[in-house]
Amino acid sequence: MKSGGFTLIETMVVIVLLAICATVSTPVFTAWRVRDQVDARANAMLGTLAYARNEAIRRKARVTVCRVDAARHCLEAAKACLSGIADWSCGWAVMIERAG
């Protein structure tokens, strides 16, 4: 009498193969996720620069893109964010210079 099920050995082989595939593919997905985050941040910065340019043309005024702290104040060039890193990861804002 022949049954249509799987044996324990066959099931274990499939589980081991799936585990190997998952182990091999995990670094690829991690690297893809990091690249995707970098691309998203770069596109956000590009959009901000385009917006600042358009506002400068529209308002005929000086427009500045600067790094900001939690209170939305521009940070000096070497001043670190709350995270302790002196890069643009803390955020940025478009500031329009007003007369006076």
N, CA, C and O atoms as a GROMACS GRO file, in nm:
protein
  400
    1MET      N    1   0.083  -0.117   0.000
    1MET     CA    2   0.000   0.000   0.000
    1MET      C    3   0.089   0.125   0.000
    1MET      O    4   0.176   0.138   0.086
    2LYS      N    5   0.068   0.216  -0.096
    2LYS     CA    6   0.151   0.334  -0.113
    2LYS      C    7   0.073   0.459  -0.069
    2LYS      O    8  -0.040   0.480  -0.112
    3SER      N    9   0.136   0.542   0.018
    3SER     CA   10   0.069   0.666   0.062
    3SER      C   11   0.127   0.784  -0.014
    3SER      O   12   0.235   0.775  -0.071
    4GLY      N   13   0.054   0.897  -0.014
    4GLY     CA   14   0.097   1.014  -0.091
    4GLY      C   15   0.164   1.120  -0.007
    4GLY      O   16   0.174   1.234  -0.053
    5GLY      N   17   0.210   1.092   0.115
    5GLY     CA   18   0.271   1.191   0.204
    5GLY      C   19   0.422   1.198   0.188
    5GLY      O   20   0.481   1.127   0.107
    6PHE      N   21   0.482   1.286   0.268
    6PHE     CA   22   0.627   1.302   0.270
    6PHE      C   23   0.684   1.229   0.391
    6PHE      O   24   0.619   1.218   0.495
    7THR      N   25   0.806   1.180   0.374
    7THR     CA   26   0.871   1.115   0.487
    7THR      C   27   0.938   1.221   0.574
    7THR      O   28   0.952   1.336   0.533
    8LEU      N   29   0.977   1.183   0.692
    8LEU     CA   30   1.044   1.275   0.783
    8LEU      C   31   1.176   1.323   0.724
    8LEU      O   32   1.212   1.440   0.739
    9ILE      N   33   1.249   1.235   0.657
    9ILE     CA   34   1.377   1.270   0.596
    9ILE      C   35   1.356   1.376   0.486
    9ILE      O   36   1.430   1.474   0.480
   10GLU      N   37   1.257   1.357   0.401
   10GLU     CA   38   1.229   1.453   0.295
   10GLU      C   39   1.192   1.590   0.352
   10GLU      O   40   1.237   1.693   0.301
   11THR      N   41   1.113   1.591   0.455
   11THR     CA   42   1.073   1.717   0.518
   11THR      C   43   1.193   1.788   0.579
   11THR      O   44   1.206   1.910   0.567
   12MET      N   45   1.280   1.713   0.645
   12MET     CA   46   1.399   1.772   0.706
   12MET      C   47   1.494   1.827   0.600
   12MET      O   48   1.554   1.932   0.622
   13VAL      N   49   1.509   1.760   0.488
   13VAL     CA   50   1.594   1.809   0.379
   13VAL      C   51   1.541   1.941   0.326
   13VAL      O   52   1.619   2.033   0.301
   14VAL      N   53   1.411   1.951   0.308
   14VAL     CA   54   1.351   2.076   0.259
   14VAL      C   55   1.372   2.189   0.360
   14VAL      O   56   1.402   2.301   0.320
   15ILE      N   57   1.356   2.161   0.488
   15ILE     CA   58   1.376   2.263   0.591
   15ILE      C   59   1.520   2.311   0.593
   15ILE      O   60   1.546   2.430   0.607
   16VAL      N   61   1.614   2.219   0.580
   16VAL     CA   62   1.756   2.256   0.578
   16VAL      C   63   1.787   2.340   0.456
   16VAL      O   64   1.860   2.439   0.466
   17LEU      N   65   1.734   2.304   0.340
   17LEU     CA   66   1.756   2.383   0.218
   17LEU      C   67   1.698   2.523   0.231
   17LEU      O   68   1.760   2.620   0.187
   18LEU      N   69   1.580   2.535   0.289
   18LEU     CA   70   1.520   2.667   0.310
   18LEU      C   71   1.604   2.751   0.407
   18LEU      O   72   1.620   2.871   0.387
   19ALA      N   73   1.657   2.689   0.511
   19ALA     CA   74   1.742   2.760   0.606
   19ALA      C   75   1.870   2.809   0.539
   19ALA      O   76   1.915   2.920   0.565
   20ILE      N   77   1.929   2.727   0.454
   20ILE     CA   78   2.050   2.768   0.382
   20ILE      C   79   2.020   2.886   0.290
   20ILE      O   80   2.097   2.982   0.285
   21CYS      N   81   1.910   2.879   0.217
   21CYS     CA   82   1.872   2.989   0.127
   21CYS      C   83   1.849   3.118   0.205
   21CYS      O   84   1.892   3.225   0.161
   22ALA      N   85   1.782   3.110   0.319
   22ALA     CA   86   1.757   3.228   0.401
   22ALA      C   87   1.886   3.287   0.455
   22ALA      O   88   1.902   3.409   0.460
   23THR      N   89   1.979   3.202   0.495
   23THR     CA   90   2.107   3.248   0.548
   23THR      C   91   2.189   3.318   0.440
   23THR      O   92   2.255   3.418   0.468
   24VAL      N   93   2.187   3.265   0.321
   24VAL     CA   94   2.264   3.324   0.211
   24VAL      C   95   2.203   3.455   0.164
   24VAL      O   96   2.276   3.546   0.127
   25SER      N   97   2.072   3.467   0.164
   25SER     CA   98   2.007   3.585   0.109
   25SER      C   99   1.993   3.700   0.208
   25SER      O  100   1.967   3.813   0.166
   26THR      N  101   2.009   3.678   0.338
   26THR     CA  102   1.992   3.784   0.437
   26THR      C  103   2.088   3.901   0.416
   26THR      O  104   2.042   4.015   0.420
   27PRO      N  105   2.218   3.880   0.396
   27PRO     CA  106   2.307   3.996   0.373
   27PRO      C  107   2.269   4.077   0.250
   27PRO      O  108   2.287   4.198   0.248
   28VAL      N  109   2.219   4.011   0.148
   28VAL     CA  110   2.178   4.083   0.027
   28VAL      C  111   2.062   4.176   0.058
   28VAL      O  112   2.062   4.291   0.012
   29PHE      N  113   1.965   4.131   0.134
   29PHE     CA  114   1.851   4.216   0.168
   29PHE      C  115   1.891   4.328   0.262
   29PHE      O  116   1.837   4.438   0.254
   30THR      N  117   1.986   4.302   0.352
   30THR     CA  118   2.034   4.406   0.442
   30THR      C  119   2.104   4.516   0.364
   30THR      O  120   2.079   4.635   0.387
   31ALA      N  121   2.191   4.478   0.272
   31ALA     CA  122   2.261   4.577   0.190
   31ALA      C  123   2.162   4.654   0.103
   31ALA      O  124   2.178   4.775   0.084
   32TRP      N  125   2.062   4.587   0.050
   32TRP     CA  126   1.960   4.655  -0.032
   32TRP      C  127   1.884   4.757   0.051
   32TRP      O  128   1.855   4.867   0.003
   33ARG      N  129   1.853   4.724   0.175
   33ARG     CA  130   1.779   4.815   0.262
   33ARG      C  131   1.861   4.940   0.294
   33ARG      O  132   1.808   5.051   0.294
   34VAL      N  133   1.991   4.922   0.319
   34VAL     CA  134   2.079   5.036   0.348
   34VAL      C  135   2.090   5.125   0.225
   34VAL      O  136   2.082   5.247   0.236
   35ARG      N  137   2.109   5.065   0.107
   35ARG     CA  138   2.116   5.143  -0.017
   35ARG      C  139   1.987   5.219  -0.040
   35ARG      O  140   1.990   5.334  -0.085
   36ASP      N  141   1.875   5.157  -0.012
   36ASP     CA  142   1.745   5.221  -0.030
   36ASP      C  143   1.730   5.342   0.063
   36ASP      O  144   1.676   5.445   0.022
   37GLN      N  145   1.777   5.330   0.186
   37GLN     CA  146   1.770   5.442   0.280
   37GLN      C  147   1.860   5.557   0.236
   37GLN      O  148   1.822   5.674   0.248
   38VAL      N  149   1.978   5.525   0.186
   38VAL     CA  150   2.069   5.629   0.137
   38VAL      C  151   2.008   5.699   0.016
   38VAL      O  152   2.012   5.822   0.007
   39ASP      N  153   1.951   5.623  -0.076
   39ASP     CA  154   1.887   5.682  -0.193
   39ASP      C  155   1.770   5.772  -0.153
   39ASP      O  156   1.753   5.880  -0.210
   40ALA      N  157   1.691   5.730  -0.057
   40ALA     CA  158   1.576   5.810  -0.013
   40ALA      C  159   1.624   5.940   0.049
   40ALA      O  160   1.565   6.046   0.023
   41ARG      N  161   1.728   5.935   0.130
   41ARG     CA  162   1.781   6.057   0.193
   41ARG      C  163   1.840   6.151   0.088
   41ARG      O  164   1.821   6.272   0.096
   42ALA      N  165   1.911   6.095  -0.011
   42ALA     CA  166   1.969   6.178  -0.118
   42ALA      C  167   1.859   6.243  -0.200
   42ALA      O  168   1.872   6.360  -0.238
   43ASN      N  169   1.753   6.170  -0.230
   43ASN     CA  170   1.641   6.227  -0.305
   43ASN      C  171   1.570   6.336  -0.226
   43ASN      O  172   1.524   6.435  -0.284
   44ALA      N  173   1.559   6.318  -0.094
   44ALA     CA  174   1.498   6.421  -0.010
   44ALA      C  175   1.583   6.548  -0.013
   44ALA      O  176   1.529   6.659  -0.020
   45MET      N  177   1.716   6.534  -0.007
   45MET     CA  178   1.804   6.650  -0.012
   45MET      C  179   1.796   6.718  -0.148
   45MET      O  180   1.793   6.841  -0.156
   46LEU      N  181   1.791   6.640  -0.254
   46LEU     CA  182   1.779   6.696  -0.388
   46LEU      C  183   1.649   6.775  -0.403
   46LEU      O  184   1.647   6.883  -0.462
   47GLY      N  185   1.539   6.719  -0.350
   47GLY     CA  186   1.411   6.790  -0.354
   47GLY      C  187   1.414   6.919  -0.274
   47GLY      O  188   1.356   7.019  -0.316
   48THR      N  189   1.483   6.918  -0.161
   48THR     CA  190   1.496   7.038  -0.080
   48THR      C  191   1.575   7.145  -0.152
   48THR      O  192   1.538   7.263  -0.149
   49LEU      N  193   1.684   7.107  -0.218
   49LEU     CA  194   1.764   7.203  -0.292
   49LEU      C  195   1.686   7.263  -0.409
   49LEU      O  196   1.697   7.383  -0.437
   50ALA      N  197   1.608   7.181  -0.477
   50ALA     CA  198   1.524   7.231  -0.587
   50ALA      C  199   1.418   7.328  -0.534
   50ALA      O  200   1.392   7.431  -0.595
   51TYR      N  201   1.358   7.295  -0.420
   51TYR     CA  202   1.260   7.383  -0.358
   51TYR      C  203   1.323   7.516  -0.318
   51TYR      O  204   1.265   7.622  -0.341
   52ALA      N  205   1.443   7.510  -0.258
   52ALA     CA  206   1.512   7.633  -0.216
   52ALA      C  207   1.544   7.721  -0.337
   52ALA      O  208   1.530   7.843  -0.331
   53ARG      N  209   1.586   7.660  -0.444
   53ARG     CA  210   1.616   7.736  -0.566
   53ARG      C  211   1.490   7.803  -0.620
   53ARG      O  212   1.493   7.921  -0.655
   54ASN      N  213   1.381   7.729  -0.627
   54ASN     CA  214   1.256   7.785  -0.678
   54ASN      C  215   1.206   7.899  -0.589
   54ASN      O  216   1.156   7.999  -0.640
   55GLU      N  217   1.218   7.884  -0.458
   55GLU     CA  218   1.174   7.990  -0.366
   55GLU      C  219   1.261   8.114  -0.382
   55GLU      O  220   1.210   8.226  -0.377
   56ALA      N  221   1.391   8.097  -0.401
   56ALA     CA  222   1.480   8.211  -0.421
   56ALA      C  223   1.444   8.287  -0.548
   56ALA      O  224   1.445   8.410  -0.550
   57ILE      N  225   1.412   8.214  -0.653
   57ILE     CA  226   1.372   8.278  -0.778
   57ILE      C  227   1.237   8.346  -0.763
   57ILE      O  228   1.219   8.460  -0.806
   58ARG      N  229   1.142   8.278  -0.701
   58ARG     CA  230   1.006   8.331  -0.688
   58ARG      C  231   1.002   8.455  -0.599
   58ARG      O  232   0.935   8.553  -0.631
   59ARG      N  233   1.074   8.451  -0.487
   59ARG     CA  234   1.070   8.562  -0.391
   59ARG      C  235   1.177   8.668  -0.417
   59ARG      O  236   1.175   8.775  -0.356
   60LYS      N  237   1.270   8.638  -0.508
   60LYS     CA  238   1.382   8.728  -0.535
   60LYS      C  239   1.453   8.765  -0.404
   60LYS      O  240   1.480   8.882  -0.376
   61ALA      N  241   1.482   8.662  -0.326
   61ALA     CA  242   1.548   8.681  -0.197
   61ALA      C  243   1.649   8.569  -0.178
   61ALA      O  244   1.647   8.467  -0.247
   62ARG      N  245   1.738   8.590  -0.082
   62ARG     CA  246   1.837   8.489  -0.050
   62ARG      C  247   1.771   8.377   0.030
   62ARG      O  248   1.698   8.402   0.126
   63VAL      N  249   1.796   8.254  -0.012
   63VAL     CA  250   1.741   8.137   0.056
   63VAL      C  251   1.858   8.050   0.100
   63VAL      O  252   1.953   8.027   0.025
   64THR      N  253   1.851   8.001   0.223
   64THR     CA  254   1.958   7.919   0.279
   64THR      C  255   1.903   7.783   0.318
   64THR      O  256   1.795   7.772   0.374
   65VAL      N  257   1.979   7.679   0.286
   65VAL     CA  258   1.949   7.544   0.334
   65VAL      C  259   2.053   7.514   0.441
   65VAL      O  260   2.173   7.515   0.415
   66CYS      N  261   2.005   7.488   0.563
   66CYS     CA  262   2.099   7.465   0.672
   66CYS      C  263   2.056   7.345   0.756
   66CYS      O  264   1.939   7.306   0.757
   67ARG      N  265   2.154   7.289   0.826
   67ARG     CA  266   2.123   7.182   0.922
   67ARG      C  267   2.051   7.244   1.040
   67ARG      O  268   2.083   7.356   1.080
   68VAL      N  269   1.955   7.173   1.096
   68VAL     CA  270   1.878   7.229   1.207
   68VAL      C  271   1.880   7.135   1.327
   68VAL      O  272   1.900   7.014   1.315
   69ASP      N  273   1.860   7.195   1.443
   69ASP     CA  274   1.848   7.116   1.566
   69ASP      C  275   1.700   7.087   1.591
   69ASP      O  276   1.616   7.113   1.505
   70ALA      N  277   1.669   7.032   1.707
   70ALA     CA  278   1.531   6.996   1.738
   70ALA      C  279   1.439   7.117   1.745
   70ALA      O  280   1.319   7.105   1.720
   71ALA      N  281   1.494   7.235   1.777
   71ALA     CA  282   1.414   7.358   1.785
   71ALA      C  283   1.406   7.430   1.650
   71ALA      O  284   1.356   7.543   1.643
   72ARG      N  285   1.455   7.366   1.544
   72ARG     CA  286   1.452   7.420   1.408
   72ARG      C  287   1.539   7.544   1.391
   72ARG      O  288   1.507   7.632   1.311
   73HIS      N  289   1.650   7.552   1.468
   73HIS     CA  290   1.747   7.660   1.452
   73HIS      C  291   1.866   7.607   1.373
   73HIS      O  292   1.908   7.493   1.391
   74CYS      N  293   1.921   7.692   1.286
   74CYS     CA  294   2.037   7.651   1.206
   74CYS      C  295   2.156   7.621   1.296
   74CYS      O  296   2.182   7.693   1.393
   75LEU      N  297   2.227   7.515   1.263
   75LEU     CA  298   2.347   7.476   1.336
   75LEU      C  299   2.470   7.532   1.267
   75LEU      O  300   2.472   7.547   1.145
   76GLU      N  301   2.572   7.563   1.345
   76GLU     CA  302   2.698   7.609   1.288
   76GLU      C  303   2.765   7.494   1.215
   76GLU      O  304   2.726   7.378   1.230
   77ALA      N  305   2.866   7.526   1.136
   77ALA     CA  306   2.928   7.427   1.048
   77ALA      C  307   2.985   7.306   1.123
   77ALA      O  308   2.967   7.193   1.078
   78ALA      N  309   3.052   7.327   1.235
   78ALA     CA  310   3.117   7.214   1.304
   78ALA      C  311   3.036   7.164   1.423
   78ALA      O  312   3.078   7.070   1.489
   79LYS      N  313   2.922   7.225   1.451
   79LYS     CA  314   2.843   7.186   1.568
   79LYS      C  315   2.772   7.054   1.542
   79LYS      O  316   2.715   7.032   1.435
   80ALA      N  317   2.776   6.967   1.642
   80ALA     CA  318   2.715   6.834   1.628
   80ALA      C  319   2.566   6.839   1.660
   80ALA      O  320   2.518   6.927   1.732
   81CYS      N  321   2.494   6.743   1.605
   81CYS     CA  322   2.351   6.725   1.635
   81CYS      C  323   2.338   6.661   1.773
   81CYS      O  324   2.438   6.635   1.840
   82LEU      N  325   2.216   6.637   1.815
   82LEU     CA  326   2.193   6.568   1.942
   82LEU      C  327   2.254   6.428   1.942
   82LEU      O  328   2.292   6.377   2.046
   83SER      N  329   2.262   6.368   1.823
   83SER     CA  330   2.320   6.234   1.813
   83SER      C  331   2.472   6.236   1.829
   83SER      O  332   2.534   6.130   1.842
   84GLY      N  333   2.531   6.356   1.828
   84GLY     CA  334   2.676   6.368   1.843
   84GLY      C  335   2.751   6.367   1.712
   84GLY      O  336   2.874   6.375   1.710
   85ILE      N  337   2.679   6.359   1.603
   85ILE     CA  338   2.742   6.354   1.470
   85ILE      C  339   2.723   6.489   1.402
   85ILE      O  340   2.614   6.546   1.404
   86ALA      N  341   2.829   6.541   1.344
   86ALA     CA  342   2.824   6.670   1.276
   86ALA      C  343   2.798   6.652   1.127
   86ALA      O  344   2.877   6.697   1.045
   87ASP      N  345   2.689   6.587   1.092
   87ASP     CA  346   2.652   6.573   0.951
   87ASP      C  347   2.507   6.619   0.934
   87ASP      O  348   2.451   6.684   1.022
   88TRP      N  349   2.447   6.588   0.822
   88TRP     CA  350   2.312   6.635   0.790
   88TRP      C  351   2.204   6.537   0.835
   88TRP      O  352   2.087   6.554   0.799
   89SER      N  353   2.239   6.436   0.912
   89SER     CA  354   2.141   6.335   0.954
   89SER      C  355   2.040   6.389   1.055
   89SER      O  356   1.935   6.329   1.074
   90CYS      N  357   2.070   6.501   1.120
   90CYS     CA  358   1.976   6.556   1.217
   90CYS      C  359   1.861   6.629   1.148
   90CYS      O  360   1.760   6.659   1.212
   91GLY      N  361   1.875   6.659   1.021
   91GLY     CA  362   1.769   6.725   0.946
   91GLY      C  363   1.815   6.858   0.889
   91GLY      O  364   1.923   6.907   0.922
   92TRP      N  365   1.732   6.914   0.804
   92TRP     CA  366   1.765   7.042   0.743
   92TRP      C  367   1.637   7.119   0.717
   92TRP      O  368   1.527   7.065   0.721
   93ALA      N  369   1.655   7.248   0.691
   93ALA     CA  370   1.540   7.335   0.666
   93ALA      C  371   1.580   7.441   0.564
   93ALA      O  372   1.698   7.470   0.545
   94VAL      N  373   1.478   7.496   0.500
   94VAL     CA  374   1.498   7.605   0.405
   94VAL      C  375   1.460   7.734   0.477
   94VAL      O  376   1.348   7.748   0.525
   95MET      N  377   1.553   7.826   0.485
   95MET     CA  378   1.532   7.955   0.554
   95MET      C  379   1.536   8.066   0.451
   95MET      O  380   1.625   8.070   0.366
   96ILE      N  381   1.439   8.158   0.459
   96ILE     CA  382   1.434   8.272   0.368
   96ILE      C  383   1.478   8.395   0.445
   96ILE      O  384   1.424   8.426   0.551
   97GLU      N  385   1.576   8.464   0.390
   97GLU     CA  386   1.629   8.583   0.455
   97GLU      C  387   1.534   8.700   0.434
   97GLU      O  388   1.495   8.730   0.321
   98ARG      N  389   1.498   8.763   0.541
   98ARG     CA  390   1.410   8.879   0.534
   98ARG      C  391   1.493   9.006   0.546
   98ARG      O  392   1.599   9.006   0.608
   99ALA      N  393   1.444   9.114   0.487
   99ALA     CA  394   1.516   9.240   0.493
   99ALA      C  395   1.524   9.288   0.638
   99ALA      O  396   1.426   9.287   0.711
  100GLY      N  397   1.645   9.329   0.678
  100GLY     CA  398   1.663   9.378   0.815
  100GLY      C  399   1.682   9.266   0.909
  100GLY      O  400   1.698   9.289   1.029
   0.00000   0.00000   0.00000
